[in-house]
Amino acid sequence: MSKVEELAQIKKDLKEMLVRDLSLEDVRPEEIKDDEVLFGEGLGLDSLDAVEIVVLLQRNFGLEVKNMDQGKEIFRSIDTLANFVLENKKPS
């Protein structure tokens, strides 16, 4: 699988995960734009959702976000999240 295909799959997985695990009833995964801001004005996630995303990254990808200042940048959009996962996930 190429990096481009892998990144596309990670984005798809992340969107499905967010909709399912954050109970976003009014949102379908395919409606979330890759560059859409996830918090505040964008998708409307809040700090509790950020904590849940940390747990989801750990559970689904084996990744830890220890520094929440770094987390703010990582959690900005699906694009930034997917790139973080791709760069840091353990080789399968």
Contacts in CASP RR format, 6 or more apart in sequence:
PFRMAT RR
TARGET T0000
AUTHOR 0000-0000-0000
METHOD contacts of the structure
MODEL  1
MSKVEELAQIKKDLKEMLVRDLSLEDVRPEEIKDDEVLFGEGLGLDSLDA
VEIVVLLQRNFGLEVKNMDQGKEIFRSIDTLANFVLENKKPS
1 9 0 8 1.000
3 86 0 8 1.000
6 86 0 8 1.000
7 82 0 8 1.000
7 83 0 8 1.000
7 86 0 8 1.000
10 82 0 8 1.000
10 85 0 8 1.000
10 86 0 8 1.000
11 34 0 8 1.000
11 78 0 8 1.000
11 79 0 8 1.000
11 82 0 8 1.000
12 29 0 8 1.000
13 60 0 8 1.000
14 78 0 8 1.000
14 81 0 8 1.000
14 82 0 8 1.000
14 85 0 8 1.000
15 29 0 8 1.000
15 30 0 8 1.000
15 32 0 8 1.000
15 78 0 8 1.000
16 29 0 8 1.000
17 56 0 8 1.000
17 60 0 8 1.000
18 24 0 8 1.000
18 29 0 8 1.000
18 32 0 8 1.000
18 38 0 8 1.000
18 43 0 8 1.000
18 53 0 8 1.000
18 56 0 8 1.000
19 27 0 8 1.000
19 28 0 8 1.000
19 29 0 8 1.000
19 32 0 8 1.000
21 52 0 8 1.000
21 56 0 8 1.000
22 45 0 8 1.000
22 49 0 8 1.000
22 52 0 8 1.000
22 53 0 8 1.000
24 43 0 8 1.000
27 43 0 8 1.000
32 43 0 8 1.000
32 78 0 8 1.000
33 78 0 8 1.000
34 77 0 8 1.000
34 78 0 8 1.000
34 79 0 8 1.000
34 82 0 8 1.000
35 77 0 8 1.000
35 78 0 8 1.000
35 79 0 8 1.000
36 42 0 8 1.000
36 43 0 8 1.000
36 77 0 8 1.000
36 78 0 8 1.000
37 43 0 8 1.000
37 76 0 8 1.000
37 77 0 8 1.000
38 44 0 8 1.000
38 45 0 8 1.000
38 49 0 8 1.000
38 75 0 8 1.000
38 76 0 8 1.000
38 77 0 8 1.000
38 78 0 8 1.000
38 81 0 8 1.000
39 45 0 8 1.000
39 46 0 8 1.000
39 49 0 8 1.000
39 50 0 8 1.000
39 75 0 8 1.000
39 76 0 8 1.000
40 46 0 8 1.000
45 53 0 8 1.000
50 68 0 8 1.000
50 71 0 8 1.000
50 75 0 8 1.000
53 75 0 8 1.000
53 81 0 8 1.000
54 64 0 8 1.000
54 65 0 8 1.000
57 63 0 8 1.000
57 64 0 8 1.000
57 65 0 8 1.000
57 81 0 8 1.000
57 85 0 8 1.000
58 64 0 8 1.000
61 85 0 8 1.000
61 88 0 8 1.000
61 89 0 8 1.000
62 89 0 8 1.000
62 90 0 8 1.000
63 84 0 8 1.000
63 85 0 8 1.000
63 88 0 8 1.000
63 89 0 8 1.000
65 71 0 8 1.000
65 74 0 8 1.000
73 80 0 8 1.000
74 80 0 8 1.000
74 81 0 8 1.000
74 84 0 8 1.000
75 81 0 8 1.000
END
